[in-house]
């Protein structure tokens, strides 16, 4: 049997994808809905992690932002944008209860953090991973706090980010000696994102540029449907994050770019199929082919064919 080159062997050992259901604020501020989504994500969708978001609106927003109306009033859960954000927030005690529920049923808990208070609070829960969203990846005070005080993985999304800013993030976390626990996400920030703007080859670029430096590369998708995610995985995104909702028609700007339970379940199914299929034949004729070869294969030697000609 022909020996495989080292790069061929590494391709055959495809890492299982980690699928993250981003609940975010799609619970609409209802704690019972958040708990229901955890159960569905685990039992029906069979994802690995559910991720929420944590904000301190009074800290995150200036007074003008807080008191202004929501830019899309139909989707607002309050009279002002600040009130809208407050009505979608859970307390740290509620996040603690969500994490305990996740641990009880065997699914990972995580959260994005949007300000220093939220970063400290979520870090105090000691989840396995915390996400720095694209909107906050230039908040080096937040990343410094996580690098210094949080022992778990630091996931950083790179939507709406210049290349020099991206390099600065990697350099900063490298100086903190934290790159071995960093996951960088290719991302286009839009809700939803048209296929022309998904830019899947950003996964390849990040893998080639930083794959040997960081723990892993991920893909945070805000597109429609599920055709893109398995391709991102095959290109090297070992963490796949999709927004998750129970009803895409619910009020809120993220629902349109989210997957309902069956869509999320199909991503888990499809990426596992890609992992199993992503290999070379381990021998010239596989066992499944032997019976077909004996029944269907027609053979005439090249020498005999040449002689007849």
N, C-alpha and C positions, 0 to 999 in steps of 0.2 A: 504493500500500500504506500502511495506517495506521501512523503512527509510534508506537513504544512509549515509554511513560514510563520515566524512569531506573530506578525501582524494578522495573519489569518486565524491563528489560535485565539488571539484576543477578541476578534470579531465574533467568534463562535461562543464566547462566554458573555453573552449579553445580559446586563444587569436588569433585574426585574424593575419595572416602572413603579414609582411611588405616585399614587393618584391622590390629589388633594381636592376635596370638595370645599370651595370657598362659599361658606354661608354668608359671610360678610354681615350686611344688615338686611338680608333678604327675609329674616324672621319678622320684619316690620315692627320690631320693638316688643313682640310677644314672646315671653320666656317659654311658654308651653310649646309654641311653634318651633323655637330653637331646639328644644329637647326632642321634639318629634323628628326634626330634620337629622339630628344625630343618629337616631334609631334607624331611619330609612337609609341614610348614607352607609351605615354599617351592615344592616341586615339584608337590604335589597340591592343597593348599588355595590357593596363590598369594596368600598374605597379604603385607603389606608389612614387618611387624616381628614378631619374637618377643621376648617379655619374660620375664625370670627374676626371682628375688627374692634379695636378699642381706641376711643377718642375722649379727650377732655375738652368739650367744645369751648368753654370759657378761656382755656389756655391756647387752644389751637387757632381760634378765630379772633380777629380784632373786632372792636365794637361795631364798626361799619358792616363787616361781614356778618356778624352775629345778628344784627338788627335788620338786615336787608331781607326782602322776600326771597324765597327759593327761586332760582332762575327758571325752573319749570314748575309752576304752581300746582299743576295737576298731580305731580309726584310728591308733593310736600306733605309731611306729617306734622306741620306746625305753621303758625302764622308768620314766623320769620325763619330764616335759614338756621339760626342758632337753636330755635325751639324745635325745628325739624330734627336737627342732629341730637338734641337732648332726648327726644322721644324715641330715638332708635338705639340709645345707649343702654348697656347693662352695667351694673355695679361690679366692682372687683369680686365681691362675694358671690354674685351670680355667675361670673366667669369661673370662679373656683368650683362652684357646683356643676357647671358644664364640664369642666375638666374631670371632676370626679366621676361624672356619668360616663364620659368617654372611657376612662380607665376601667370602669365596671363592665362595660360591654366589649372592650377590646379594640378600641379605635383611637388613633392619636388625636390630641387636641393641640391647636395652635391659634395664634391671633396675629394680625397686623397691628402695629402700634404707630400712632400718628403724632405723638408729643412726648415730652419727657416724663410727665406723670404716668401716662399710660404705659410707657416702656418700663418704668420702675415697677408698676403694679403687676403687669403680665410677667415680667422676669421673676417676681417674687413667687409666682406659682410654679416655677421651674418646669415649663413644658420642654419637650425635646427640641422644638424649633420656634423661632419668632421671626415674623416677616417685616421687613422694612419696605413699604410700598413705593412705587415709582415716584409718587408725589413728595416723598420724604427722603429720597436717597441722597440729597444734598444736605440733610440735617446731620452733620457730623457729630453734633452733641448727642443725638440719639444713638448713633452707631458707636460712639465712644463709650457711652453708658453700657450698651449691650456687650461690647468687646471686653470691658473691664469687670462687669458684674454678673454677666449671664454665661453659664457654662455650656449651653446647648448650641445648636446650629443657628447661624444667622443667615436668613434668606433675604436676598436683595433683588427687587424687580428693577429692570432697566428701561421701562417705558419713558418716553419723552425726555431722553437723556443724551447729551452730546458725548462723543467719543472721549474727549479730554476729561469730562466729568466721570465717565465710566472708569477711565484709567486712574483718576484720583481716588475713587472708591476702593479699587483694588490695592493701590499703593497705601492708602490709609489703613486698611484692615491688615495688610501685610506688615506694616510697622507695628501693629498691635499683636502680631504673631497669631492671627486668628484665621488665616486663609484656609487652613485644613478643616475648618468647620463652616465655611461659607458656600452657599449655593447661589449662583447668579442666574437670573431668569431673563431670557429673551421675551420681550413684551411690546405690543403696540397698544398704547393707552387710548381706547375708544370704546363706546358702548352702544351698539355692537361695532365690530371692525369689519369692513369689507375685505373680501379675499385678496384684492389687489394690494392691501395695506398690511396683511399678516406678516410678510417678510420672513418666511420660514428659514431662509438661509442665515438669518441672524443666529440661529442655534449653532450652525456649523462654524460661523465666525467666532462666537464666544468659546466654543469647544476648542478651536485651534489656538485662539489667543490665550485662554486662561485655564483650559482643561487640565493642564499639568500642575497648576498652582492652587486651584480651589478644590473643595470636596466634590462638587458636582455642578452640572449645568441643568437648568430647568426651562420650562416653557409655560408662560401664563397666557392663556388664550381667551380672547373676548369676542371671537368670531361666532358665526352661526353654524349649527350642525356639529358633526363629529368626524368629518373626513380628514381634518387637518392634524388631529392630535397624534394618531398613529405614525404619521409621517414625521412629525417633530420628534417622536420617540426614536424612530429609526435613524434620524440624523444625529442623535446623541443627547436628547433631553431626557434625562432619567427621572426628573420630577415634572409631573404634568398637573397644572392647576386650572380648574374651571369653576366659574361661578355656578352656584347651585340654588335652585328654587323649587318650591312645590307647585308653582303656577306662574308661568311666564306672563300672564295677563295682570298680575297683581300690580298695585301702585308702587312706584319706585323705579329709579333710573337703571338699576342693575339687572332687573328681571329679563329684559329683552335680550341681553347678552349672556343669559344663564341657561343651564341645562336643567330640565326636569329629571326626575329619578331614572326613567328608562334610558335617557340619553347618557347619563353618567354611568349607568350599569354597562352600556354598550362600549364605552371607552375602556372600562376595566377589561371586558371581554376581548376587545380588539387588540389592545396592547399586549395582552397575554398571548394572543394568537401570533402577533408579530415576533414576540420573544421566542416562542417555540419554533417558528419558521425561519428565523434569521440565523442560518447556518449553511455550511457546505454539506454536500453528501458525504457521509462518513465512509462510504465505499461506492465503487462504480455503479453497482446495481443494488438498490435497496431491497430489503425483504419483501416490501409491498409490490415491487416490480417483478420479482422472480416469476410469479404465477402468470402475470401478463406477458412476460417475455416468452415463456414456453408456449403460450397460446397464440400470441400475435406476431412475434418477431419473425421476419423473413430474412434469411441470410444466404448470400452467395459470395464466395471468396472473390477478392479483388483480382487474384491471378486468373481465375476461371473467367471472370467477366472481361478481363483484358484479352484473353485468348479468343473469346467469342467475337469480340469486336474486330 
